[in-house]
Amino acid sequence: MMRSLPQPEQTIDMLLATTKQRLAQLLRLRALWRFALLASIAAILFLATTAGPLPVPSAPSDKVNHLIAFLELTLLMRLGWPQLKPLYFVPLLLGFGMLIEIVQATLPYRDFSMADVAADAAGIAAGMLIWPWLQKFSAKH
């Protein structure tokens, strides 16, 4: 007896289910996200203290770069330590943003900017808005 082939809709549904399951598994790999957080912090520190433009993709606005960087740091922090309360990591991330600005104030080719710190805070807020969806997706699949 010949087996019938699955219908295209069934194949797509199975593929989507498998993809969602694998993505959820990836989201639960805490060690990966913790390493990515440390690598991102190192890269951000390097980029924030280097003179001249570097051949890396970036937004045309420095404030957008700050927002994206701190959104990423927030999500990596949440993925690496999902049980950690914002009361603990939000001040750390804001402190990191302030530290960057203080270091930049000492460099002849950089400036201190409270607007950059505000963009950092906006990135953290955006990451906090996205986090519940990621957490629910990870737990659901």
C-alpha positions as CSV (number, residue, x, y, z in Angstrom):
1,M,0.0,0.0,0.0
2,M,1.3,3.4,-0.9
3,R,1.5,6.2,1.6
4,S,0.1,9.5,0.6
5,L,2.3,12.5,0.6
6,P,1.4,15.3,3.1
7,Q,-0.5,18.2,1.6
8,P,1.5,21.5,1.1
9,E,-0.5,23.1,4.0
10,Q,0.4,20.3,6.3
11,T,4.1,20.5,5.3
12,I,4.2,24.2,6.0
13,D,2.4,23.8,9.3
14,M,4.9,21.1,10.4
15,L,7.9,23.2,9.3
16,L,6.5,26.3,11.2
17,A,6.0,24.2,14.3
18,T,9.5,22.7,14.1
19,T,11.0,26.2,13.5
20,K,9.1,27.7,16.5
21,Q,10.1,24.8,18.7
22,R,13.8,25.2,17.7
23,L,13.6,29.0,18.2
24,A,12.1,28.5,21.7
25,Q,15.0,26.0,22.5
26,L,17.5,28.6,21.3
27,L,15.9,31.3,23.5
28,R,16.5,29.1,26.5
29,L,20.2,28.7,26.0
30,R,21.3,31.0,28.9
31,A,25.0,30.4,28.5
32,L,24.9,31.5,24.9
33,W,23.1,34.8,25.8
34,R,25.4,35.5,28.7
35,F,28.4,35.1,26.4
36,A,26.7,37.3,23.7
37,L,26.1,39.9,26.4
38,L,29.8,40.0,27.4
39,A,30.9,40.1,23.7
40,S,28.4,43.0,23.1
41,I,29.7,45.0,26.0
42,A,33.2,44.6,24.8
43,A,32.3,45.6,21.3
44,I,30.3,48.6,22.5
45,L,33.1,49.8,24.7
46,F,35.5,49.4,21.8
47,L,33.2,51.3,19.4
48,A,32.5,54.0,21.9
49,T,36.1,54.8,22.6
50,T,37.6,54.5,19.1
51,A,38.5,57.5,17.0
52,G,37.1,57.8,13.5
53,P,34.5,56.0,11.6
54,L,34.8,52.2,11.5
55,P,33.6,49.9,8.7
56,V,30.7,48.5,10.7
57,P,27.0,49.0,9.9
58,S,25.4,51.7,11.9
59,A,22.5,54.1,11.8
60,P,22.9,57.6,10.4
61,S,22.0,59.0,13.9
62,D,24.2,58.4,16.9
63,K,21.1,58.4,19.1
64,V,19.6,55.5,17.0
65,N,22.9,53.6,17.5
66,H,22.6,54.1,21.3
67,L,19.0,53.0,21.3
68,I,19.7,49.8,19.3
69,A,22.8,49.0,21.4
70,F,20.9,49.2,24.7
71,L,17.9,47.4,23.4
72,E,20.2,44.6,22.5
73,L,21.9,44.7,25.9
74,T,18.6,44.6,27.6
75,L,17.3,41.6,25.6
76,L,20.6,39.7,26.1
77,M,20.5,40.5,29.8
78,R,16.9,39.2,30.0
79,L,17.7,36.1,28.0
80,G,20.8,35.3,30.0
81,W,19.2,35.9,33.4
82,P,15.4,35.7,32.9
83,Q,14.6,35.6,36.6
84,L,16.6,38.8,37.3
85,K,14.3,41.7,38.3
86,P,14.6,45.0,36.4
87,L,15.4,46.7,39.7
88,Y,18.8,45.0,39.5
89,F,19.8,45.2,35.8
90,V,18.3,48.5,34.6
91,P,20.5,50.6,36.9
92,L,23.5,48.5,35.8
93,L,22.8,49.1,32.1
94,L,22.2,52.8,32.7
95,G,25.4,53.0,34.7
96,F,27.2,51.4,31.8
97,G,25.8,54.1,29.5
98,M,26.9,56.8,31.9
99,L,30.3,55.2,32.2
100,I,30.7,55.3,28.4
101,E,29.9,59.0,28.4
102,I,32.3,59.7,31.3
103,V,35.1,57.9,29.4
104,Q,34.2,59.7,26.2
105,A,34.5,63.1,28.1
106,T,38.1,62.3,28.7
107,L,38.9,61.6,25.1
108,P,39.9,64.4,22.8
109,Y,37.8,63.1,19.9
110,R,34.6,62.3,21.8
111,D,32.1,64.3,23.9
112,F,29.9,63.7,26.9
113,S,26.2,63.7,26.0
114,M,23.2,63.3,28.3
115,A,21.2,62.9,25.1
116,D,23.1,59.7,24.5
117,V,22.2,58.5,28.0
118,A,18.6,59.3,27.3
119,A,18.8,57.2,24.1
120,D,20.3,54.4,26.1
121,A,17.4,54.6,28.5
122,A,15.0,54.5,25.5
123,G,16.7,51.4,24.3
124,I,16.4,49.8,27.7
125,A,12.7,50.7,27.8
126,A,12.2,49.2,24.3
127,G,13.9,46.0,25.3
128,M,11.6,45.8,28.4
129,L,8.6,46.2,26.1
130,I,9.7,43.4,23.9
131,W,10.8,41.0,26.7
132,P,7.3,39.8,27.7
133,W,6.6,38.6,24.2
134,L,9.9,36.7,24.0
135,Q,9.4,35.2,27.4
136,K,5.9,34.0,26.5
137,F,7.1,32.6,23.2
138,S,9.9,30.8,24.9
139,A,7.7,29.3,27.6
140,K,4.9,28.4,25.2
141,H,6.9,26.3,22.8
